[in-house]
Amino acid sequence: MDAWQKLDIASKVFAAILVPLAVAYVGNQVAVANKQRDSKTKFVEIAAAILSKDPTANKTPESTNFERGPWRSSTSIPEFPCCRTRKRR
Protein backbone atom coordinates (compact mmCIF):
# COMPACT_ATOMS: atom_id res chain seq x y z
CA MET A 1 0.00 0.00 0.00
CA ASP A 2 1.52 3.26 -1.04
CA ALA A 3 1.04 6.78 0.38
CA TRP A 4 -1.58 7.74 -2.19
CA GLN A 5 -3.83 4.85 -1.25
CA LYS A 6 -3.50 5.74 2.44
CA LEU A 7 -4.35 9.36 1.65
CA ASP A 8 -7.35 8.21 -0.37
CA ILE A 9 -8.64 6.10 2.53
CA ALA A 10 -8.06 8.92 5.04
CA SER A 11 -9.91 11.43 2.90
CA LYS A 12 -12.88 9.06 2.53
CA VAL A 13 -13.00 8.56 6.31
CA PHE A 14 -12.83 12.32 6.76
CA ALA A 15 -15.63 12.88 4.26
CA ALA A 16 -17.81 10.11 5.68
CA ILE A 17 -17.48 10.86 9.40
CA LEU A 18 -16.00 14.23 10.26
CA VAL A 19 -17.83 16.45 7.76
CA PRO A 20 -21.34 15.39 8.89
CA LEU A 21 -20.29 15.83 12.53
CA ALA A 22 -19.02 19.33 11.81
CA VAL A 23 -22.21 20.21 9.96
CA ALA A 24 -24.32 18.88 12.85
CA TYR A 25 -22.30 20.89 15.38
CA VAL A 26 -22.61 24.13 13.42
CA GLY A 27 -26.32 23.50 12.90
CA ASN A 28 -26.80 22.99 16.62
CA GLN A 29 -24.97 26.23 17.40
CA VAL A 30 -27.21 28.11 14.95
CA ALA A 31 -30.32 26.57 16.55
CA VAL A 32 -29.16 27.59 20.04
CA ALA A 33 -28.47 31.14 18.88
CA ASN A 34 -31.90 31.37 17.25
CA LYS A 35 -33.58 30.09 20.41
CA GLN A 36 -31.79 32.69 22.56
CA ARG A 37 -32.70 35.46 20.14
CA ASP A 38 -36.35 34.37 20.16
CA SER A 39 -36.46 34.36 23.96
CA LYS A 40 -34.88 37.83 24.10
CA THR A 41 -37.44 39.05 21.57
CA LYS A 42 -40.25 37.65 23.71
CA PHE A 43 -38.90 39.39 26.82
CA VAL A 44 -38.74 42.68 24.93
CA GLU A 45 -42.33 42.22 23.77
CA ILE A 46 -43.46 41.53 27.34
CA ALA A 47 -41.57 44.55 28.65
CA ALA A 48 -43.03 46.79 25.95
CA ALA A 49 -46.53 45.55 26.77
CA ILE A 50 -46.00 46.25 30.47
CA LEU A 51 -44.57 49.71 29.84
CA SER A 52 -47.31 50.66 27.39
CA LYS A 53 -50.04 50.08 29.99
CA ASP A 54 -51.45 52.99 31.94
CA PRO A 55 -49.80 52.87 35.38
CA THR A 56 -52.85 54.31 37.16
CA ALA A 57 -55.36 51.88 35.64
CA ASN A 58 -55.19 49.18 38.33
CA LYS A 59 -54.40 51.22 41.43
CA THR A 60 -55.70 49.89 44.69
CA PRO A 61 -55.63 51.72 48.02
CA GLU A 62 -52.93 49.33 49.21
CA SER A 63 -50.67 50.05 46.25
CA THR A 64 -51.22 53.79 46.64
CA ASN A 65 -50.29 53.63 50.32
CA PHE A 66 -47.27 51.50 49.49
CA GLU A 67 -46.03 54.04 46.93
CA ARG A 68 -46.63 56.93 49.27
CA GLY A 69 -45.14 55.18 52.26
CA PRO A 70 -44.98 56.41 55.84
CA TRP A 71 -42.31 58.96 54.96
CA ARG A 72 -44.71 60.78 52.62
CA SER A 73 -47.86 60.57 54.70
CA SER A 74 -47.72 64.23 55.66
CA THR A 75 -46.63 67.38 53.95
CA SER A 76 -44.03 68.25 56.56
CA ILE A 77 -40.56 66.82 56.52
CA PRO A 78 -40.16 64.24 59.28
CA GLU A 79 -37.57 64.86 61.93
CA PHE A 80 -35.31 61.99 62.83
CA PRO A 81 -33.32 61.90 66.08
CA CYS A 82 -30.06 61.33 64.27
CA CYS A 83 -30.55 64.28 61.97
CA ARG A 84 -31.75 67.03 64.35
CA THR A 85 -29.90 70.24 64.17
CA ARG A 86 -28.59 71.29 67.54
CA LYS A 87 -28.61 74.81 68.70
CA ARG A 88 -25.15 76.09 69.40
CA ARG A 89 -24.58 78.17 72.49
N, C-alpha and C positions, 0 to 999 in steps of 0.2 A: 504494500500500500504506500503510495507516494504522498507527498505533501498536498498536492492538489485534490486528491480524493478525501483526505482528512479535512481540508478546508471546505469542500463541498458538503460533507456530512455535518460539519459544525454549523455552516450557514443554514442548512435545512432544519437543524434542531433549533437554532435561533429563530428562524421564521415560524416554526410550528409551535413553539412554547413561549418564548419571551415576548414576541410582538403582541400576541393576544393579551398576555398579562399586563403589559404596559398600556395597551388601549383600555383595558378594564380599569386599571388604576386611575388613569386620567379621566375616564368617564365618571368614576365614583367621585373624584375631587370636584368635577363640574357639578354633579348632582348635589353635593354637600354645599357648595357655594350658592347654588340656586335656592336651596332650602333656607339657608341663612338669610339671603336677600328677601325671600318671600316673607319670612317671619318679621324682619325689620320693617318691611312695607306694611304689614298688618299692624304692628305696634304704632307706626306713624298714623295710620288711618284711625286707630282707636284714640290716640292722643288728639288728633284733629277733631274728632267727633266730640270728645269731652270738652275741649277748649271752645268749640263753636256753640255749646249750649249756654243759655242764659244763666249766670250764676245765682240770680235771685229767684229763679223759678221754683225751686224745691226747698225753700228756707223753712225751717221749723223753729219754734221758740228755743229749743235746746241748742240748735246750731248757731242761732243768733247770739245767745248768751255765751256760747263757747268762743265765738269770734271776738266778742266784746271783752270777755274775761273780767275778773275782779279788779284788775288794774285800770279798766276803763269804765267802771260802773258809775263814776261821778265825773263832773266836769273839772273838779279841782285836782291838782297834782298830789298824789299821796305822799305822806312824809314817812320815811323809814328811819328807824333809830340810828342806823349806821351812817346815814347821809345828812343828818341835821347840821345846820350851820350853828356854830357856837358863837355866842356874843363874846367879844374880847373886852377885857377890862381896861 
